[in-house]
Amino acid sequence: MTTNNALAPTSSEGRVMTLEELLALPPTVNVTTAARALGISAHKAYALIKGGTFPVEVLPLGRTVKVPTAALWAVLGVKPQPRA
């Protein structure tokens, strides 16, 4: 699947996260959601986190890892518009 929208990366499962979906994300997301937004598999994301090369800061919380949505948006070049 190809897309002309640079803000809609394709994940390894072929699912595309739209700009609307990116903007609707909560303040933090799990690694699987962050991986989908980045267009990589969750397995690859966890490998990058383990190697210290994941492109977004992560928040290790015990056995859980969260990714701040604002940092994810910054890496993807997404700039949410202020609400009127």
DACORQUI-V23473 format. One record per backbone hydrogen bond with DSSP energy under -1.0 kcal/mol. NH is the residue of the N-H (numbers start at 1). CO is the residue of the C=O. Records with the same first field share a line. If there is no record, write none. Layout:
NH = CO ; CO
This chain:
8 = 5
11 = 15
14 = 11
17 = 9
22 = 18
23 = 19
24 = 20
25 = 22
29 = 67
34 = 30
35 = 31
36 = 32
37 = 33
38 = 34
40 = 35
45 = 41
46 = 42
47 = 43
48 = 44
49 = 45
50 = 46
51 = 47
52 = 49
53 = 48
59 = 66
61 = 64
64 = 61
66 = 59
67 = 29
69 = 27
72 = 68
73 = 69
74 = 70
75 = 71
76 = 72
78 = 73
